[in-house]
Amino acid sequence: MSRMSMPSRKEYLIQLKPRYLKASKKDKGLLLDEVSGTTGMNRNYLMERLSPETDLDWQTRRPRKRRKPIYDNEVIYYLKKVWDILDCPCGQRLVGSMEDALNALIRHGELQISEEMRTKLCTVSASTIDRRLSRFRKGRLRRLHGSTKPGSLLKKQIPIELSRWNETELGHSEMDLVSHNGGNPGGYFAHTLVDTDLSSGWTEQVAFMGKSEKRVTYAMALIDGRRPFDRKSIDTDSGGEFINWHLFGFCRENDIRFTRGRPGKKNDNAHVEQKNWTHVRQLVGYRRYDTKRQVDLLNDLYSNEWRLYENFFQATLKLSEKKRVGGHLHRKYKKPVSPYKRIMGSPEIPEEVKAHLREQFLSLNPAGLKRQIEKKLNVIMKTAKKS
């Protein structure tokens, strides 16, 4: 192959071009073979350089024919609409929720789209979603402020659990409290108990004033009455609201295994810590709630639209493998699906319970739930401003 410099190649082609344009088709082929052997350039590239559309100084090039986009503006419009209804999830979670959400929105008349459009929305990849919707996403990262004080009683009787239970089995939960003190830990204010199942991701919340041991236990029992499966164990932090005789006795009476994480190590309860943000802080923020009416409004939202919206339509990621390669930690996740889908695929749930859940799911409209959530949130925010 020739080692001609680029300026030399350019000068060579400029001198050759008039001869090439006057040559016959056969002679043009011979010239291209000769020039390709001399310069080392590709024949197709030479044909473009020597064509009449390109001037001798190479200042203009024939524009490349652009590929017709698969996901045009109409697809992005409906994609963003579903994304907004599902509360702006990442691409991976949206892919996991898309089919069920589209079916529900079409079933309840919220969307009227062609089958071709439905196919495109169901086949769009997570990376394409993140790329095409990146301009609409706004970061809202805020720091969490806890108010947990360590409990000194019963620590020897409640073991620290560092390894996870069998996360394929329903009924093993992590619990935590979220404080609604508005940045001022003084006085009497509301808390939200967050309970998330490790296997399915099914999450429930209950709000109450203060954080007495009796109210924590009552809230946990209330959650047990809502969930479509039985509780087998709980894992909490080492706060005094959990490490007490009342909750300890309740767990012993109901054959519930009780374990705790290490003091000051939030990663020991990583599942529920993540739900503290997605299911509480992103919903009601960091305002102070310290009246009975505000607690009632929070519970009205938690026990109705919010639990249905999150558990039936929001796909969650579940870690399948984690390994360290050199200085990097590589994680692999299972296909994102909603807690409802995981429960429906579990052999532990009786068929009559699954039939009830299926009937309930078909009756739900995610867009209608989102509108009701926004309506109730507006009322809660107004009470927070007045207090």
C-alpha positions in Angstrom: 0.0 0.0 0.0 1.3 3.5 -0.9 2.5 5.8 1.9 1.5 9.0 0.0 0.7 11.9 2.3 -2.8 13.3 2.3 -1.8 16.5 0.5 -0.1 14.4 -2.2 -3.2 12.2 -2.6 -5.3 15.3 -3.0 -3.1 16.8 -5.6 -3.0 13.5 -7.5 -6.8 13.2 -7.6 -7.2 16.8 -8.7 -5.0 16.2 -11.7 -6.7 12.9 -12.4 -10.3 14.1 -12.2 -10.7 15.7 -15.7 -9.3 12.5 -17.3 -11.7 10.3 -15.2 -14.8 12.4 -16.1 -14.1 12.0 -19.9 -13.4 8.3 -19.7 -15.8 5.5 -20.6 -17.4 3.2 -18.0 -14.8 0.5 -18.6 -11.9 2.9 -18.5 -13.3 4.5 -15.3 -13.1 1.1 -13.6 -9.5 0.6 -14.7 -8.6 4.1 -13.5 -10.2 3.4 -10.1 -8.2 0.1 -9.8 -5.0 2.0 -10.6 -5.7 4.9 -8.2 -6.8 2.6 -5.4 -3.5 0.6 -5.8 -1.4 3.8 -5.9 -3.0 5.7 -3.0 -4.5 2.8 -0.9 -7.9 4.5 -0.9 -11.2 2.6 -1.1 -12.8 2.4 -4.5 -16.2 3.7 -3.2 -14.6 6.6 -1.6 -12.7 7.4 -4.8 -15.9 7.3 -6.8 -17.4 9.9 -4.5 -14.3 12.1 -4.6 -14.1 11.9 -8.4 -17.8 12.4 -9.1 -19.1 15.6 -10.7 -21.0 16.6 -7.5 -17.7 17.1 -5.7 -15.5 20.1 -6.7 -11.8 19.9 -7.2 -11.0 21.5 -3.8 -13.1 19.0 -1.8 -15.0 21.9 -0.2 -18.4 20.3 -0.8 -19.6 16.8 -0.2 -22.7 15.0 -1.2 -24.9 15.0 1.9 -25.4 11.6 3.5 -28.9 10.2 3.3 -30.3 10.2 6.9 -32.0 7.1 8.2 -35.6 7.6 8.9 -36.1 7.6 12.7 -38.0 4.7 14.2 -39.2 6.7 17.2 -40.4 10.0 15.7 -41.9 12.9 17.6 -45.3 11.2 17.8 -43.8 8.2 19.6 -41.9 10.5 22.0 -45.1 12.4 22.7 -46.9 9.2 23.9 -43.8 7.9 25.6 -43.5 11.1 27.6 -47.2 10.9 28.4 -46.9 7.4 29.9 -43.6 8.5 31.6 -45.4 11.4 33.3 -48.3 9.2 34.4 -45.9 6.7 36.0 -44.1 9.5 37.9 -41.0 9.8 35.7 -39.2 6.4 36.3 -35.9 5.5 34.8 -35.7 3.7 31.4 -35.3 0.2 32.9 -38.3 0.6 35.2 -40.4 2.2 32.5 -39.8 -0.7 30.2 -40.9 -3.1 33.0 -44.1 -1.1 33.5 -44.9 -0.2 30.0 -47.1 -3.1 28.8 -49.4 -3.2 31.9 -49.6 0.6 32.0 -50.5 0.9 28.3 -53.2 -1.8 28.5 -54.7 -0.1 31.6 -54.7 3.3 29.9 -56.2 2.0 26.7 -58.8 0.0 28.7 -60.0 3.1 30.6 -60.0 5.4 27.6 -57.0 7.5 28.7 -55.1 6.7 25.4 -56.3 6.1 21.9 -53.4 4.8 19.8 -52.9 2.5 16.9 -51.6 -1.0 17.2 -48.4 0.1 15.5 -47.9 2.8 18.0 -48.5 0.4 20.9 -45.9 -2.0 19.4 -43.3 0.8 19.2 -44.0 1.9 22.8 -43.7 -1.7 24.1 -40.4 -2.4 22.2 -38.5 0.8 22.8 -35.3 0.1 24.8 -34.4 1.5 28.2 -31.3 3.3 26.8 -33.5 5.0 24.1 -36.0 6.1 26.7 -33.3 7.7 28.9 -31.7 9.4 25.9 -34.9 10.7 24.3 -36.5 11.9 27.6 -33.3 13.3 29.2 -34.2 16.9 28.4 -37.5 16.4 30.4 -35.8 15.0 33.5 -34.9 17.3 36.3 -32.9 16.2 39.3 -34.5 16.6 42.6 -31.9 15.1 44.9 -32.2 16.2 48.5 -30.5 15.0 51.6 -32.5 13.0 54.1 -32.4 14.0 57.8 -33.1 11.2 60.3 -34.1 11.5 63.9 -33.5 7.9 65.1 -32.1 7.4 68.5 -30.5 4.1 69.4 -32.5 1.7 71.6 -30.6 0.2 74.5 -33.0 -2.5 75.6 -33.2 -6.1 74.2 -30.2 -5.7 71.9 -28.8 -9.1 73.1 -32.1 -10.8 72.4 -32.7 -9.3 69.0 -29.9 -10.6 66.7 -28.1 -8.5 64.1 -28.8 -9.8 60.6 -26.0 -9.1 58.1 -26.9 -11.7 55.4 -30.3 -11.6 53.6 -33.0 -14.1 54.0 -34.2 -16.2 51.1 -35.5 -13.3 49.0 -37.6 -15.6 46.8 -39.9 -16.3 49.7 -42.7 -13.8 50.5 -43.2 -12.4 54.0 -39.7 -11.1 55.0 -39.8 -7.4 55.4 -37.6 -4.4 56.3 -39.2 -1.5 58.3 -38.2 2.0 59.1 -39.6 5.4 60.3 -39.5 8.6 58.3 -39.8 11.8 60.4 -42.0 14.7 59.2 -40.4 17.4 61.4 -39.6 20.0 58.8 -36.0 20.2 59.9 -36.9 21.0 63.5 -36.7 17.8 65.7 -38.4 19.6 68.6 -42.0 19.1 69.7 -44.6 16.5 68.7 -44.8 15.7 65.0 -45.9 12.9 62.6 -43.9 9.9 61.4 -44.5 7.4 58.6 -43.8 3.7 59.1 -42.5 2.2 55.8 -42.6 -1.6 55.4 -41.2 -3.2 52.2 -41.2 -6.9 51.4 -37.8 -8.2 50.2 -39.1 -10.7 47.7 -41.9 -8.8 45.9 -41.0 -5.2 46.7 -44.6 -4.7 48.0 -44.5 -1.6 50.1 -47.0 -0.1 52.6 -47.0 3.1 54.7 -48.9 4.2 57.8 -48.6 7.7 59.4 -49.1 8.4 63.1 -48.2 11.1 65.7 -45.0 10.6 67.7 -43.2 7.3 67.5 -44.3 5.4 70.6 -43.8 1.6 70.7 -47.5 0.9 70.8 -48.2 3.0 67.7 -45.4 1.4 65.8 -46.8 -2.1 66.6 -50.4 -1.0 65.8 -49.2 0.4 62.4 -47.4 -2.9 61.6 -50.5 -4.9 62.4 -52.5 -2.5 60.2 -50.1 -3.2 57.3 -50.4 -6.9 57.8 -54.1 -6.6 57.3 -53.6 -5.0 53.9 -51.0 -7.1 52.3 -52.0 -10.2 50.3 -49.5 -12.5 52.1 -48.5 -13.3 55.7 -45.5 -11.8 57.6 -42.7 -14.2 58.5 -40.0 -11.8 59.8 -39.0 -8.2 60.2 -35.7 -6.4 60.1 -35.3 -2.9 61.5 -32.6 -0.5 62.6 -31.5 -0.2 66.2 -33.8 2.7 67.1 -35.7 2.7 70.4 -39.0 2.8 68.5 -38.3 -0.7 67.3 -36.1 -2.2 70.0 -38.6 -2.4 72.8 -40.6 -5.0 74.8 -43.9 -4.2 73.2 -42.8 -5.0 69.6 -40.6 -7.8 70.7 -43.6 -9.4 72.5 -45.9 -8.9 69.6 -43.4 -10.7 67.3 -43.0 -13.6 69.7 -46.8 -14.0 70.1 -47.3 -14.1 66.3 -44.3 -16.2 65.5 -42.5 -13.4 63.6 -38.7 -13.5 63.5 -37.3 -10.2 64.6 -33.8 -9.1 63.6 -32.0 -5.7 63.5 -29.2 -4.0 61.6 -26.0 -2.6 63.0 -26.3 0.9 64.7 -25.4 3.6 62.2 -25.2 1.3 59.2 -28.1 2.3 56.9 -26.9 -0.2 54.2 -28.0 -3.0 56.5 -31.6 -1.9 55.6 -31.0 -0.8 52.1 -34.3 -1.9 50.7 -36.5 0.1 53.0 -34.1 3.1 53.0 -34.6 3.3 49.2 -38.4 3.3 49.7 -38.1 6.0 52.3 -37.1 8.2 49.4 -39.3 7.0 46.6 -42.4 6.3 48.6 -42.4 9.1 51.2 -39.9 11.9 50.6 -40.6 12.3 46.9 -44.3 12.2 47.7 -44.7 14.6 50.7 -41.3 16.2 50.9 -39.6 17.6 54.0 -42.4 19.7 55.4 -43.5 19.5 59.0 -46.7 17.7 59.8 -47.8 17.9 63.4 -51.7 17.9 63.5 -54.2 15.0 63.6 -55.8 16.3 60.3 -52.5 16.1 58.5 -52.0 12.5 59.7 -55.5 11.6 58.6 -54.8 13.1 55.1 -51.5 11.2 54.8 -53.2 7.9 55.8 -56.0 8.5 53.3 -53.5 8.9 50.6 -51.2 6.0 51.7 -54.0 3.5 52.2 -55.8 4.2 48.9 -54.4 5.6 45.7 -50.7 5.6 46.6 -50.4 1.9 47.6 -52.4 0.9 44.5 -50.4 3.1 42.2 -47.0 2.0 43.5 -47.6 -1.7 44.0 -49.6 -2.4 40.8 -48.0 -0.2 38.2 -44.4 0.8 39.3 -41.8 -1.8 38.2 -38.9 -2.2 40.6 -35.4 -3.5 40.0 -34.2 -6.6 41.8 -30.5 -7.5 42.0 -29.6 -10.9 40.6 -25.8 -10.9 40.7 -23.0 -8.8 42.2 -19.3 -9.4 41.8 -16.2 -7.3 42.1 -13.7 -7.2 39.2 -10.6 -5.3 40.2 -11.7 -2.0 41.7 -15.2 -2.1 40.1 -18.4 -3.6 41.4 -20.5 -5.1 38.6 -24.2 -5.6 39.2 -26.8 -7.5 37.2 -30.5 -7.0 37.6 -33.5 -9.2 36.8 -36.2 -7.9 34.4 -38.0 -5.0 36.2 -41.6 -5.9 37.1 -44.2 -4.5 39.5 -44.7 -6.0 43.0 -48.1 -7.2 41.7 -46.5 -9.2 38.9 -44.1 -10.8 41.3 -46.9 -11.8 43.7 -48.9 -13.2 40.8 -46.0 -15.4 39.8 -45.5 -16.8 43.3 -46.6 -20.3 44.1 -47.2 -19.2 47.8 -50.3 -17.2 47.0 -53.6 -19.1 46.8 -55.5 -18.9 43.5 -58.5 -17.2 45.1 -56.2 -14.4 46.3 -54.7 -14.1 42.9 -58.1 -13.9 41.3 -59.0 -11.1 43.6 -55.8 -9.2 42.8 -56.3 -9.7 39.1 -59.8 -8.3 39.3 -58.6 -5.4 41.3 -55.8 -4.7 38.8 -58.2 -4.7 35.8 -60.3 -2.1 37.6 -57.5 0.4 38.2 -56.7 3.3 35.9 -53.1 4.6 36.5 -53.9 8.0 35.1 -56.9 8.4 37.3 -54.9 7.3 40.3 -52.2 9.9 39.5 -54.9 12.6 39.3 -56.3 11.7 42.6 -52.8 11.6 44.2 -52.1 15.1 42.9 -55.4 16.3 44.2 -54.9 14.9 47.7 -51.3 16.2 47.7 -52.4 19.7 47.0 -54.7 19.6 50.1 -51.8 18.2 52.2 -49.4 20.9 51.0 -51.9 23.6 51.9 -52.3 22.4 55.4 -48.5 22.3 55.7 -48.3 25.9 54.7 -50.9 27.0 57.3 -49.4 25.0 60.2 
